[in-house]
């Protein structure tokens, strides 16, 4: 599978859980839809015009958490802005708790993407290698600007295995047949319900449960899905 690998990192991140309302809670890692939006921003797509081009059957994503994170909560003031004057003389506002990811090092994720359209892959590789995204890149929300580090483009070959494998990327719960945990393992397993595709107007089309280790360790599983290796870790595409 023709795959582009890059990293995104920053001091803070917020990947809003789609089902939260008055309090903005965050996932511990970007969702597939976050990555789709990120790639669309790098390529210069306008808002809400790229969902069909990056549907699940055309665009594959794998996400690997690099550094352990912790969560903190800050209260944000949201203004009701109907015209430019409301920036300087706001009439209405509301305060919303915002959950934020941070790390002792930096919030960092390795992203693997593969598109069936070679022209899109070439364009993405060009922009990543030159560090020239069409729009500013951030970790979830605009205040948390991100740094992109292009790693490489390579052809990953998928394989199946009936034995246990150590997988580093986020794993769809439906792909797991069994998990093996030893006494010496120090897993902090997290299960989160994440959107995988959007309809128009940013309405979630489908959400599924994903599992990862908060300590950023590989998880030992049996799976009937294709597993890919980048000469460092095993991953499973979403």
C-alpha positions, 0 to 999 in steps of 0.5 A: 500500500502506497503510504505517506508517513508524517508526525504532528506535534505541539504543546497542547491539543484538543480533539473534541468528543462529538457527543459532548455538549456544554463541556468540551471533552477531548479524545486522547488521540486524533480521530480519523475525521481529524486526520481527514481534516488535517490532510484536507487543510494541507492540500488546500481544500475548502471547508466541507468540500472534501468528505467524498474524496476522503471517504473510508473506501478511498482513504486509509488512515492509521494513528500512533500515539508517540508521547504519554499525555495528561489532561487539564481543564480551562474555562473558555469565554465564547463570544457571540459575534454578529459583526466586527464591532462585537470583537471590541464591544462584546454583548453576550458571552458564555463560559465553557469548560475545555479539556486540554491535552498536554505532555511533559515532552510534547503532544505528538502523533505519527500519522500514516495515510494512503489514498487510491488517487496517486495525484493526491498522494503526490501533492500531499508528499510535495507539500509535506516535504517542503513543509508548505501546508495550504492552511495553518495546521493545528491540533484539533482547534485553532489556538493549538498550532501544530508542527509537521515533520515529514518522515517518508513515503513507502510501500507497506505490504499487508500480512495476516497472522494467526498468532498474537501480534504487537500493534502500536496504532489505534485499534478498532475494537471490532478488529480484535479477536483477543488481547494478551496481557502479561503480569509484567505489562503496564498497560493503561488501556483506553477505549473511546468512541470516535467518528470515522466518517462525516456526512455533509454539514459535518454530521457524523456518519458512523462512530466506532470504538477504538483502543490504545494504550495511554503509556504508548505501548504496543498492544498484543492482540490477535486480529483477522485484519491486514497488519502493516509494518513500517520497519519499526512498528505494526499498524492497522489502518482504520 
